[in-house]
Amino acid sequence: MAKLVTILEVLSDEDIQWLLSAGVEERIEPDTVVIKAGEYISSIYIVLEGTLGIYLSQSEDKLINTVGAGEILGEMSYLEDNPTSATVISQEPAVLLNISRDALDNRIGEDPDFGRRLYKGIGIAVSQRLRQTLARVDYMLEMMERAKTWQI
């Protein structure tokens, strides 16, 4: 399996220092809903520690992916300025860096190169998640085709 590139690998050391100074560290207990599908959020989150589950729609029983250290949450809502599309629940104790939309937008206005690197990192993260999802869909479609031949 290909190595996932985290957003932190795309950003400069100065960018990371800015994120750490502008963000608020949040310690999250297991089974905490961090993001609820359909709600507008005013921040993005970078996972510093722990694992969080991404759940389809508002159903907490359909895990579609997990994220860990260095990965970003809320990026689709940030990019589209729309409510969130998934629910995110901590699977273990976690530490998140909460960075407000306003702080990010101000920084991008002041430093367009930061914005370029941030958007590239978000683009890579979204692309990798899409590739993972497509691989799962391909597997499910293959299993459905095989199931047609089963003698029940």
C-alpha positions in Angstrom: 0.0 0.0 0.0 1.3 3.5 -0.8 2.4 5.7 2.0 0.0 8.4 2.9 1.4 11.9 2.7 0.2 14.0 5.6 -0.5 17.7 5.3 2.4 18.4 7.6 4.8 17.0 5.0 3.7 19.6 2.5 3.9 22.6 4.7 7.1 24.4 5.6 8.5 24.5 9.2 7.4 28.2 9.4 3.9 27.1 8.3 3.8 24.4 11.0 5.0 26.9 13.6 2.2 29.3 12.6 -0.4 26.5 12.8 0.8 25.6 16.3 0.7 29.2 17.5 -2.7 30.0 15.8 -4.4 26.7 16.7 -5.9 25.6 20.0 -4.9 22.1 21.2 -7.9 20.0 22.2 -7.7 16.7 24.1 -10.5 14.4 23.2 -11.8 11.4 25.1 -12.7 8.1 23.3 -16.2 8.0 21.7 -16.4 11.8 21.5 -18.2 13.3 18.5 -15.8 15.8 17.1 -17.7 16.6 13.9 -21.4 15.8 13.2 -22.6 15.4 9.7 -24.7 18.2 8.4 -23.4 20.9 10.7 -21.4 23.9 9.8 -17.9 24.0 11.4 -15.8 27.1 11.7 -12.5 25.3 12.0 -10.3 22.6 10.5 -8.5 20.1 12.7 -5.1 18.5 12.4 -4.8 15.2 14.3 -1.7 15.3 16.5 -2.3 12.1 18.3 -4.9 9.3 18.3 -7.2 7.7 15.8 -10.6 9.0 14.8 -13.3 7.2 12.8 -15.2 8.8 9.9 -18.8 7.7 9.7 -21.2 7.9 6.8 -23.9 10.4 7.2 -25.3 10.6 10.8 -25.2 6.8 11.3 -22.5 5.9 13.8 -22.4 2.3 12.7 -21.0 2.7 9.2 -17.3 3.4 9.6 -15.9 4.4 6.2 -12.4 5.4 7.1 -10.1 6.3 10.0 -7.6 9.1 10.3 -4.5 9.5 12.5 -1.6 11.8 13.4 -0.8 14.3 10.7 -4.1 14.0 8.9 -6.7 16.8 8.5 -10.4 16.9 9.4 -13.0 19.4 8.2 -11.1 20.2 5.0 -14.0 19.6 2.6 -16.3 21.9 4.6 -13.5 24.5 4.7 -13.0 24.4 1.0 -16.6 24.4 0.0 -17.9 26.6 2.9 -20.6 24.0 3.4 -21.9 21.9 6.2 -19.9 18.7 6.9 -20.6 15.5 5.0 -19.5 13.0 7.7 -19.5 12.4 11.4 -16.1 12.0 13.1 -15.8 10.2 16.4 -12.6 9.6 18.4 -11.8 5.9 18.7 -9.2 6.4 21.5 -7.8 9.4 23.4 -6.8 12.0 20.8 -5.2 15.4 20.6 -6.4 17.7 17.8 -5.2 21.1 16.7 -8.2 23.3 16.1 -7.5 26.1 13.6 -10.3 28.6 12.9 -11.4 29.4 9.4 -10.9 33.1 10.1 -7.3 32.6 11.2 -6.6 30.5 8.1 -8.2 32.9 5.7 -6.3 35.9 7.3 -3.0 34.0 7.0 -3.7 33.1 3.3 -4.4 36.8 2.7 -1.1 37.8 4.3 1.0 34.9 2.8 -0.3 33.5 -0.5 2.6 31.0 -0.6 1.2 29.5 2.7 -2.2 29.3 1.0 -0.6 27.5 -2.0 1.1 24.9 0.3 -2.0 24.5 2.4 -4.3 23.9 -0.6 -1.8 21.5 -2.1 -1.7 19.6 1.2 -5.5 19.5 1.4 -5.7 18.4 -2.3 -3.3 15.5 -1.7 -5.2 14.5 1.4 -8.6 14.5 -0.4 -7.1 12.7 -3.4 -5.6 10.0 -1.2 -8.9 9.5 0.6 -10.7 9.3 -2.8 -8.3 6.6 -4.0 -8.9 4.6 -0.8 -12.6 4.9 -1.3 -12.4 3.9 -4.9 -10.4 0.8 -4.0 -13.1 -0.2 -1.5 -15.9 0.4 -4.0 -14.0 -1.7 -6.6 -13.6 -4.5 -4.0 -17.3 -4.3 -3.1 -18.4 -4.4 -6.7 -16.2 -7.4 -7.3 -17.7 -9.2 -4.3 -21.2 -8.4 -5.6 -20.3 -10.0 -9.0 -19.0 -13.1 -7.2 -22.1 -13.3 -5.1 -24.2 -13.6 -8.2 -22.6 -17.0 -8.8 -23.2 -18.4 -5.3 -25.5 -21.3 -4.9 -27.7 -20.6 -2.0 
